[in-house]
Amino acid sequence: KYIKFSGVLFIFGWQLARFVLSEKRIEALIPLAVVAGSGVYLFSLNLLSYFIGIKTNFYLLLAVFAPLSCFLFLVNRKKGRAEWGISKKWRIILFGTCFLIMISVGITGLRYIGSVETTSTHLLLASLISEGNFPVMEEAAPNFSSQYHYGYSLFLAAVSKITSLPIWFSHDFHNFIFIGVIFLLGFILIKDFCKDNFNAYLASLIMVLGGNLNFLYGTKGLSVLF
């Protein structure tokens, strides 16, 4: 079920990125597809669930995205095929490094399953949303709207409800996915400015390993990296 769910969002995001941004580079379309697909799904789920039951919307949006992806594919076909913008050598380096970073984050997440299950506000709220808590109300005070930024919890709830995966697993797995997406997006963005694969790769690597943007603090960022 998860493969089908993520497949629909990825394909929709891919076609949407090609349509809106006229992007043809495969190395750029991969992370953009993840961001666009999940982002539009989350935005639409949050908006439309004020008018349609959220349990219905979990599935309804996927039913809408699938044919819409086909339509966008027909439109994008006129723009030509997507192609790699980097050599085979840099594809291996870039995606090999990305995979190693993702694995390290995934292993770290799995080591702390117990503490995450018992302390994470995201997981508690996601569990309540998956059972129909929308508009999102405070778990400790059901008569008051939630003041917490519940976007990520909303996405976890959707994944859990559609795929029947445990919410804690979805939480760790998406951390695993999105750290790779951040690394790839960093590379693409920096390369658009410097036009050099090595500089873009090194800068994006430092950004991720140095604690996201903490590397901007100079020597202070080294403690985070260490």
NUSE-849618 format. One record per residue (C-alpha): z, x, y; residue number from 1. Coordinates in nm, 2 decimals, padded with zeros to 4 digits, always signed. Each point is the difference from the previous one (the first is absolute). Example, Ala and Ser with C-alpha at 12.3 -4.5 7.8 and 13.67 -1.06 7.14 Angstrom:
! residues 2
<r><c3>+00.78</c3><c1>+01.23</c1><c2>-00.45</c2><k>1</k></r>
<r><c3>-00.07</c3><c1>+00.14</c1><c2>+00.34</c2><k>2</k></r>
***
This chain:
! residues 226
<r><c3>+00.00</c3><c1>+00.00</c1><c2>+00.00</c2><k>1</k></r>
<r><c3>+00.08</c3><c1>+00.28</c1><c2>+00.24</c2><k>2</k></r>
<r><c3>-00.34</c3><c1>+00.16</c1><c2>-00.05</c2><k>3</k></r>
<r><c3>-00.17</c3><c1>-00.33</c1><c2>+00.08</c2><k>4</k></r>
<r><c3>+00.22</c3><c1>-00.05</c1><c2>+00.31</c2><k>5</k></r>
<r><c3>-00.04</c3><c1>+00.35</c1><c2>+00.14</c2><k>6</k></r>
<r><c3>-00.37</c3><c1>-00.01</c1><c2>-00.10</c2><k>7</k></r>
<r><c3>-00.07</c3><c1>-00.30</c1><c2>+00.22</c2><k>8</k></r>
<r><c3>+00.19</c3><c1>+00.14</c1><c2>+00.29</c2><k>9</k></r>
<r><c3>-00.17</c3><c1>+00.34</c1><c2>-00.03</c2><k>10</k></r>
<r><c3>-00.35</c3><c1>-00.13</c1><c2>-00.03</c2><k>11</k></r>
<r><c3>+00.06</c3><c1>-00.24</c1><c2>+00.29</c2><k>12</k></r>
<r><c3>+00.15</c3><c1>+00.28</c1><c2>+00.21</c2><k>13</k></r>
<r><c3>-00.30</c3><c1>+00.23</c1><c2>-00.09</c2><k>14</k></r>
<r><c3>-00.26</c3><c1>-00.25</c1><c2>+00.11</c2><k>15</k></r>
<r><c3>+00.20</c3><c1>-00.10</c1><c2>+00.31</c2><k>16</k></r>
<r><c3>+00.03</c3><c1>+00.37</c1><c2>+00.11</c2><k>17</k></r>
<r><c3>-00.37</c3><c1>+00.05</c1><c2>-00.05</c2><k>18</k></r>
<r><c3>-00.08</c3><c1>-00.32</c1><c2>+00.20</c2><k>19</k></r>
<r><c3>+00.24</c3><c1>+00.05</c1><c2>+00.29</c2><k>20</k></r>
<r><c3>+00.00</c3><c1>+00.38</c1><c2>+00.03</c2><k>21</k></r>
<r><c3>-00.35</c3><c1>+00.07</c1><c2>-00.14</c2><k>22</k></r>
<r><c3>+00.17</c3><c1>+00.27</c1><c2>-00.21</c2><k>23</k></r>
<r><c3>-00.21</c3><c1>+00.16</c1><c2>-00.27</c2><k>24</k></r>
<r><c3>+00.21</c3><c1>+00.30</c1><c2>-00.11</c2><k>25</k></r>
<r><c3>+00.16</c3><c1>-00.07</c1><c2>-00.34</c2><k>26</k></r>
<r><c3>+00.30</c3><c1>+00.23</c1><c2>+00.07</c2><k>27</k></r>
<r><c3>+00.07</c3><c1>-00.22</c1><c2>+00.31</c2><k>28</k></r>
<r><c3>-00.07</c3><c1>-00.33</c1><c2>-00.16</c2><k>29</k></r>
<r><c3>+00.25</c3><c1>+00.05</c1><c2>-00.29</c2><k>30</k></r>
<r><c3>+00.31</c3><c1>+00.01</c1><c2>+00.22</c2><k>31</k></r>
<r><c3>-00.14</c3><c1>-00.24</c1><c2>+00.25</c2><k>32</k></r>
<r><c3>-00.07</c3><c1>-00.25</c1><c2>-00.28</c2><k>33</k></r>
<r><c3>+00.37</c3><c1>+00.01</c1><c2>-00.10</c2><k>34</k></r>
<r><c3>+00.12</c3><c1>-00.05</c1><c2>+00.36</c2><k>35</k></r>
<r><c3>-00.25</c3><c1>-00.26</c1><c2>+00.10</c2><k>36</k></r>
<r><c3>+00.03</c3><c1>-00.20</c1><c2>-00.33</c2><k>37</k></r>
<r><c3>+00.38</c3><c1>-00.01</c1><c2>-00.01</c2><k>38</k></r>
<r><c3>+00.03</c3><c1>-00.03</c1><c2>+00.38</c2><k>39</k></r>
<r><c3>-00.23</c3><c1>-00.31</c1><c2>+00.04</c2><k>40</k></r>
<r><c3>+00.16</c3><c1>-00.16</c1><c2>-00.31</c2><k>41</k></r>
<r><c3>+00.35</c3><c1>+00.05</c1><c2>+00.14</c2><k>42</k></r>
<r><c3>-00.10</c3><c1>-00.12</c1><c2>+00.35</c2><k>43</k></r>
<r><c3>-00.17</c3><c1>-00.31</c1><c2>-00.15</c2><k>44</k></r>
<r><c3>+00.29</c3><c1>-00.07</c1><c2>-00.23</c2><k>45</k></r>
<r><c3>+00.25</c3><c1>+00.01</c1><c2>+00.28</c2><k>46</k></r>
<r><c3>-00.21</c3><c1>-00.22</c1><c2>+00.23</c2><k>47</k></r>
<r><c3>-00.13</c3><c1>-00.26</c1><c2>-00.24</c2><k>48</k></r>
<r><c3>+00.33</c3><c1>-00.05</c1><c2>-00.18</c2><k>49</k></r>
<r><c3>+00.14</c3><c1>-00.18</c1><c2>+00.30</c2><k>50</k></r>
<r><c3>-00.25</c3><c1>-00.28</c1><c2>-00.08</c2><k>51</k></r>
<r><c3>-00.05</c3><c1>+00.04</c1><c2>-00.38</c2><k>52</k></r>
<r><c3>+00.27</c3><c1>+00.07</c1><c2>-00.26</c2><k>53</k></r>
<r><c3>+00.04</c3><c1>+00.37</c1><c2>-00.05</c2><k>54</k></r>
<r><c3>-00.01</c3><c1>-00.03</c1><c2>-00.38</c2><k>55</k></r>
<r><c3>-00.34</c3><c1>-00.16</c1><c2>+00.03</c2><k>56</k></r>
<r><c3>-00.12</c3><c1>+00.26</c1><c2>+00.25</c2><k>57</k></r>
<r><c3>+00.08</c3><c1>+00.29</c1><c2>-00.23</c2><k>58</k></r>
<r><c3>-00.29</c3><c1>-00.11</c1><c2>-00.21</c2><k>59</k></r>
<r><c3>-00.21</c3><c1>-00.19</c1><c2>+00.25</c2><k>60</k></r>
<r><c3>-00.07</c3><c1>+00.30</c1><c2>+00.22</c2><k>61</k></r>
<r><c3>-00.13</c3><c1>+00.20</c1><c2>-00.30</c2><k>62</k></r>
<r><c3>-00.23</c3><c1>-00.29</c1><c2>-00.09</c2><k>63</k></r>
<r><c3>-00.14</c3><c1>+00.02</c1><c2>+00.36</c2><k>64</k></r>
<r><c3>-00.03</c3><c1>+00.38</c1><c2>+00.01</c2><k>65</k></r>
<r><c3>-00.20</c3><c1>+00.02</c1><c2>-00.32</c2><k>66</k></r>
<r><c3>-00.31</c3><c1>-00.20</c1><c2>+00.12</c2><k>67</k></r>
<r><c3>+00.04</c3><c1>+00.15</c1><c2>+00.35</c2><k>68</k></r>
<r><c3>-00.03</c3><c1>+00.34</c1><c2>-00.14</c2><k>69</k></r>
<r><c3>-00.33</c3><c1>-00.10</c1><c2>-00.17</c2><k>70</k></r>
<r><c3>-00.13</c3><c1>-00.13</c1><c2>+00.34</c2><k>71</k></r>
<r><c3>+00.10</c3><c1>+00.32</c1><c2>+00.18</c2><k>72</k></r>
<r><c3>-00.17</c3><c1>+00.21</c1><c2>-00.28</c2><k>73</k></r>
<r><c3>-00.33</c3><c1>-00.18</c1><c2>+00.06</c2><k>74</k></r>
<r><c3>+00.04</c3><c1>+00.07</c1><c2>+00.38</c2><k>75</k></r>
<r><c3>+00.10</c3><c1>+00.36</c1><c2>-00.05</c2><k>76</k></r>
<r><c3>-00.28</c3><c1>+00.07</c1><c2>-00.24</c2><k>77</k></r>
<r><c3>-00.24</c3><c1>+00.01</c1><c2>+00.29</c2><k>78</k></r>
<r><c3>+00.19</c3><c1>+00.30</c1><c2>+00.14</c2><k>79</k></r>
<r><c3>-00.07</c3><c1>+00.22</c1><c2>-00.29</c2><k>80</k></r>
<r><c3>+00.21</c3><c1>+00.15</c1><c2>-00.28</c2><k>81</k></r>
<r><c3>+00.34</c3><c1>+00.16</c1><c2>+00.05</c2><k>82</k></r>
<r><c3>-00.01</c3><c1>+00.38</c1><c2>-00.04</c2><k>83</k></r>
<r><c3>+00.24</c3><c1>+00.29</c1><c2>-00.02</c2><k>84</k></r>
<r><c3>+00.05</c3><c1>+00.19</c1><c2>+00.33</c2><k>85</k></r>
<r><c3>+00.16</c3><c1>+00.30</c1><c2>-00.16</c2><k>86</k></r>
<r><c3>-00.12</c3><c1>+00.24</c1><c2>-00.27</c2><k>87</k></r>
<r><c3>+00.10</c3><c1>-00.02</c1><c2>-00.37</c2><k>88</k></r>
<r><c3>+00.24</c3><c1>+00.30</c1><c2>+00.05</c2><k>89</k></r>
<r><c3>+00.19</c3><c1>-00.18</c1><c2>+00.28</c2><k>90</k></r>
<r><c3>+00.00</c3><c1>-00.33</c1><c2>-00.19</c2><k>91</k></r>
<r><c3>+00.19</c3><c1>+00.18</c1><c2>-00.28</c2><k>92</k></r>
<r><c3>+00.24</c3><c1>+00.17</c1><c2>+00.24</c2><k>93</k></r>
<r><c3>+00.06</c3><c1>-00.31</c1><c2>+00.21</c2><k>94</k></r>
<r><c3>+00.06</c3><c1>-00.25</c1><c2>-00.27</c2><k>95</k></r>
<r><c3>+00.17</c3><c1>+00.24</c1><c2>-00.23</c2><k>96</k></r>
<r><c3>+00.26</c3><c1>+00.08</c1><c2>+00.27</c2><k>97</k></r>
<r><c3>+00.03</c3><c1>-00.37</c1><c2>+00.07</c2><k>98</k></r>
<r><c3>+00.07</c3><c1>-00.08</c1><c2>-00.37</c2><k>99</k></r>
<r><c3>+00.26</c3><c1>+00.27</c1><c2>-00.01</c2><k>100</k></r>
<r><c3>+00.18</c3><c1>-00.13</c1><c2>+00.30</c2><k>101</k></r>
<r><c3>-00.01</c3><c1>-00.35</c1><c2>-00.14</c2><k>102</k></r>
<r><c3>+00.14</c3><c1>+00.11</c1><c2>-00.33</c2><k>103</k></r>
<r><c3>+00.29</c3><c1>+00.18</c1><c2>+00.17</c2><k>104</k></r>
<r><c3>+00.09</c3><c1>-00.31</c1><c2>+00.20</c2><k>105</k></r>
<r><c3>-00.03</c3><c1>-00.22</c1><c2>-00.31</c2><k>106</k></r>
<r><c3>+00.23</c3><c1>+00.22</c1><c2>-00.20</c2><k>107</k></r>
<r><c3>+00.25</c3><c1>+00.01</c1><c2>+00.28</c2><k>108</k></r>
<r><c3>+00.00</c3><c1>-00.38</c1><c2>+00.03</c2><k>109</k></r>
<r><c3>+00.05</c3><c1>-00.05</c1><c2>-00.37</c2><k>110</k></r>
<r><c3>+00.31</c3><c1>+00.22</c1><c2>+00.00</c2><k>111</k></r>
<r><c3>+00.17</c3><c1>-00.23</c1><c2>+00.25</c2><k>112</k></r>
<r><c3>-00.08</c3><c1>-00.34</c1><c2>-00.15</c2><k>113</k></r>
<r><c3>+00.37</c3><c1>-00.10</c1><c2>-00.03</c2><k>114</k></r>
<r><c3>+00.10</c3><c1>+00.06</c1><c2>+00.36</c2><k>115</k></r>
<r><c3>-00.32</c3><c1>-00.16</c1><c2>+00.13</c2><k>116</k></r>
<r><c3>+00.06</c3><c1>-00.31</c1><c2>-00.20</c2><k>117</k></r>
<r><c3>+00.35</c3><c1>-00.05</c1><c2>+00.14</c2><k>118</k></r>
<r><c3>-00.04</c3><c1>+00.11</c1><c2>+00.36</c2><k>119</k></r>
<r><c3>-00.35</c3><c1>-00.07</c1><c2>+00.12</c2><k>120</k></r>
<r><c3>-00.03</c3><c1>-00.29</c1><c2>+00.25</c2><k>121</k></r>
<r><c3>-00.38</c3><c1>+00.00</c1><c2>-00.08</c2><k>122</k></r>
<r><c3>+00.06</c3><c1>-00.09</c1><c2>-00.36</c2><k>123</k></r>
<r><c3>+00.25</c3><c1>-00.27</c1><c2>+00.06</c2><k>124</k></r>
<r><c3>-00.21</c3><c1>-00.17</c1><c2>+00.26</c2><k>125</k></r>
<r><c3>-00.32</c3><c1>+00.04</c1><c2>-00.21</c2><k>126</k></r>
<r><c3>+00.18</c3><c1>-00.17</c1><c2>-00.29</c2><k>127</k></r>
<r><c3>+00.09</c3><c1>-00.30</c1><c2>+00.22</c2><k>128</k></r>
<r><c3>-00.35</c3><c1>-00.02</c1><c2>+00.16</c2><k>129</k></r>
<r><c3>-00.16</c3><c1>+00.00</c1><c2>-00.35</c2><k>130</k></r>
<r><c3>+00.20</c3><c1>-00.32</c1><c2>-00.07</c2><k>131</k></r>
<r><c3>-00.12</c3><c1>-00.18</c1><c2>+00.31</c2><k>132</k></r>
<r><c3>+00.23</c3><c1>+00.13</c1><c2>+00.28</c2><k>133</k></r>
<r><c3>-00.26</c3><c1>-00.05</c1><c2>+00.28</c2><k>134</k></r>
<r><c3>+00.02</c3><c1>-00.01</c1><c2>+00.30</c2><k>135</k></r>
<r><c3>+00.24</c3><c1>+00.28</c1><c2>-00.09</c2><k>136</k></r>
<r><c3>+00.36</c3><c1>-00.09</c1><c2>+00.05</c2><k>137</k></r>
<r><c3>+00.31</c3><c1>+00.23</c1><c2>-00.01</c2><k>138</k></r>
<r><c3>+00.12</c3><c1>+00.04</c1><c2>-00.36</c2><k>139</k></r>
<r><c3>+00.36</c3><c1>-00.02</c1><c2>+00.11</c2><k>140</k></r>
<r><c3>-00.06</c3><c1>-00.28</c1><c2>+00.25</c2><k>141</k></r>
<r><c3>-00.28</c3><c1>-00.23</c1><c2>-00.12</c2><k>142</k></r>
<r><c3>+00.01</c3><c1>-00.21</c1><c2>+00.32</c2><k>143</k></r>
<r><c3>-00.11</c3><c1>+00.30</c1><c2>+00.21</c2><k>144</k></r>
<r><c3>-00.34</c3><c1>+00.17</c1><c2>+00.02</c2><k>145</k></r>
<r><c3>-00.01</c3><c1>+00.35</c1><c2>-00.12</c2><k>146</k></r>
<r><c3>+00.02</c3><c1>+00.27</c1><c2>+00.27</c2><k>147</k></r>
<r><c3>-00.11</c3><c1>+00.27</c1><c2>-00.25</c2><k>148</k></r>
<r><c3>-00.36</c3><c1>+00.14</c1><c2>+00.00</c2><k>149</k></r>
<r><c3>-00.10</c3><c1>-00.17</c1><c2>-00.32</c2><k>150</k></r>
<r><c3>-00.37</c3><c1>+00.10</c1><c2>-00.03</c2><k>151</k></r>
<r><c3>+00.05</c3><c1>+00.25</c1><c2>-00.28</c2><k>152</k></r>
<r><c3>+00.23</c3><c1>-00.24</c1><c2>-00.18</c2><k>153</k></r>
<r><c3>-00.27</c3><c1>-00.27</c1><c2>+00.03</c2><k>154</k></r>
<r><c3>-00.25</c3><c1>+00.23</c1><c2>-00.17</c2><k>155</k></r>
<r><c3>+00.23</c3><c1>+00.09</c1><c2>-00.28</c2><k>156</k></r>
<r><c3>+00.07</c3><c1>-00.37</c1><c2>-00.06</c2><k>157</k></r>
<r><c3>-00.37</c3><c1>-00.07</c1><c2>-00.03</c2><k>158</k></r>
<r><c3>-00.05</c3><c1>+00.28</c1><c2>-00.25</c2><k>159</k></r>
<r><c3>+00.30</c3><c1>-00.10</c1><c2>-00.20</c2><k>160</k></r>
<r><c3>-00.10</c3><c1>-00.36</c1><c2>-00.01</c2><k>161</k></r>
<r><c3>-00.36</c3><c1>+00.05</c1><c2>-00.09</c2><k>162</k></r>
<r><c3>+00.04</c3><c1>+00.29</c1><c2>-00.25</c2><k>163</k></r>
<r><c3>+00.34</c3><c1>-00.08</c1><c2>-00.14</c2><k>164</k></r>
<r><c3>+00.11</c3><c1>+00.36</c1><c2>+00.06</c2><k>165</k></r>
<r><c3>+00.36</c3><c1>+00.07</c1><c2>+00.09</c2><k>166</k></r>
<r><c3>+00.05</c3><c1>+00.03</c1><c2>+00.37</c2><k>167</k></r>
<r><c3>+00.16</c3><c1>+00.34</c1><c2>-00.03</c2><k>168</k></r>
<r><c3>-00.30</c3><c1>+00.14</c1><c2>-00.18</c2><k>169</k></r>
<r><c3>-00.24</c3><c1>-00.14</c1><c2>+00.26</c2><k>170</k></r>
<r><c3>+00.21</c3><c1>+00.16</c1><c2>+00.27</c2><k>171</k></r>
<r><c3>-00.01</c3><c1>+00.35</c1><c2>-00.16</c2><k>172</k></r>
<r><c3>-00.37</c3><c1>-00.04</c1><c2>-00.11</c2><k>173</k></r>
<r><c3>-00.11</c3><c1>-00.09</c1><c2>+00.35</c2><k>174</k></r>
<r><c3>+00.18</c3><c1>+00.30</c1><c2>+00.15</c2><k>175</k></r>
<r><c3>-00.19</c3><c1>+00.20</c1><c2>-00.25</c2><k>176</k></r>
<r><c3>-00.33</c3><c1>-00.15</c1><c2>+00.11</c2><k>177</k></r>
<r><c3>+00.05</c3><c1>+00.00</c1><c2>+00.38</c2><k>178</k></r>
<r><c3>+00.12</c3><c1>+00.36</c1><c2>+00.03</c2><k>179</k></r>
<r><c3>-00.34</c3><c1>+00.10</c1><c2>-00.14</c2><k>180</k></r>
<r><c3>-00.17</c3><c1>-00.24</c1><c2>+00.25</c2><k>181</k></r>
<r><c3>+00.19</c3><c1>+00.16</c1><c2>+00.29</c2><k>182</k></r>
<r><c3>-00.11</c3><c1>+00.35</c1><c2>-00.11</c2><k>183</k></r>
<r><c3>-00.37</c3><c1>-00.11</c1><c2>-00.03</c2><k>184</k></r>
<r><c3>+00.00</c3><c1>-00.18</c1><c2>+00.33</c2><k>185</k></r>
<r><c3>+00.16</c3><c1>+00.30</c1><c2>+00.17</c2><k>186</k></r>
<r><c3>-00.28</c3><c1>+00.22</c1><c2>-00.14</c2><k>187</k></r>
<r><c3>-00.27</c3><c1>-00.24</c1><c2>+00.12</c2><k>188</k></r>
<r><c3>+00.14</c3><c1>-00.05</c1><c2>+00.35</c2><k>189</k></r>
<r><c3>+00.06</c3><c1>+00.37</c1><c2>+00.06</c2><k>190</k></r>
<r><c3>-00.34</c3><c1>+00.10</c1><c2>-00.13</c2><k>191</k></r>
<r><c3>-00.16</c3><c1>-00.24</c1><c2>+00.24</c2><k>192</k></r>
<r><c3>+00.15</c3><c1>+00.21</c1><c2>+00.28</c2><k>193</k></r>
<r><c3>-00.03</c3><c1>+00.36</c1><c2>-00.13</c2><k>194</k></r>
<r><c3>-00.31</c3><c1>-00.04</c1><c2>-00.23</c2><k>195</k></r>
<r><c3>+00.15</c3><c1>+00.25</c1><c2>-00.24</c2><k>196</k></r>
<r><c3>+00.11</c3><c1>-00.08</c1><c2>-00.36</c2><k>197</k></r>
<r><c3>+00.26</c3><c1>+00.27</c1><c2>-00.03</c2><k>198</k></r>
<r><c3>+00.18</c3><c1>-00.07</c1><c2>+00.33</c2><k>199</k></r>
<r><c3>+00.00</c3><c1>-00.37</c1><c2>-00.07</c2><k>200</k></r>
<r><c3>+00.14</c3><c1>+00.05</c1><c2>-00.35</c2><k>201</k></r>
<r><c3>+00.27</c3><c1>+00.24</c1><c2>+00.11</c2><k>202</k></r>
<r><c3>+00.11</c3><c1>-00.21</c1><c2>+00.30</c2><k>203</k></r>
<r><c3>+00.02</c3><c1>-00.32</c1><c2>-00.22</c2><k>204</k></r>
<r><c3>+00.19</c3><c1>+00.19</c1><c2>-00.27</c2><k>205</k></r>
<r><c3>+00.25</c3><c1>+00.13</c1><c2>+00.25</c2><k>206</k></r>
<r><c3>+00.04</c3><c1>-00.35</c1><c2>+00.15</c2><k>207</k></r>
<r><c3>+00.08</c3><c1>-00.15</c1><c2>-00.34</c2><k>208</k></r>
<r><c3>+00.22</c3><c1>+00.27</c1><c2>-00.14</c2><k>209</k></r>
<r><c3>+00.17</c3><c1>+00.06</c1><c2>+00.33</c2><k>210</k></r>
<r><c3>+00.14</c3><c1>-00.35</c1><c2>+00.01</c2><k>211</k></r>
<r><c3>-00.29</c3><c1>-00.19</c1><c2>+00.15</c2><k>212</k></r>
<r><c3>-00.01</c3><c1>+00.09</c1><c2>+00.37</c2><k>213</k></r>
<r><c3>+00.32</c3><c1>+00.21</c1><c2>+00.00</c2><k>214</k></r>
<r><c3>-00.22</c3><c1>+00.31</c1><c2>-00.01</c2><k>215</k></r>
<r><c3>-00.06</c3><c1>-00.06</c1><c2>+00.37</c2><k>216</k></r>
<r><c3>+00.36</c3><c1>+00.12</c1><c2>+00.06</c2><k>217</k></r>
<r><c3>-00.12</c3><c1>+00.35</c1><c2>-00.09</c2><k>218</k></r>
<r><c3>+00.27</c3><c1>+00.21</c1><c2>-00.17</c2><k>219</k></r>
<r><c3>+00.23</c3><c1>-00.30</c1><c2>-00.03</c2><k>220</k></r>
<r><c3>-00.26</c3><c1>-00.16</c1><c2>-00.23</c2><k>221</k></r>
<r><c3>+00.04</c3><c1>+00.29</c1><c2>-00.24</c2><k>222</k></r>
<r><c3>+00.34</c3><c1>-00.13</c1><c2>-00.11</c2><k>223</k></r>
<r><c3>-00.16</c3><c1>-00.32</c1><c2>-00.11</c2><k>224</k></r>
<r><c3>-00.28</c3><c1>+00.18</c1><c2>-00.18</c2><k>225</k></r>
<r><c3>+00.26</c3><c1>+00.22</c1><c2>-00.18</c2><k>226</k></r>
***
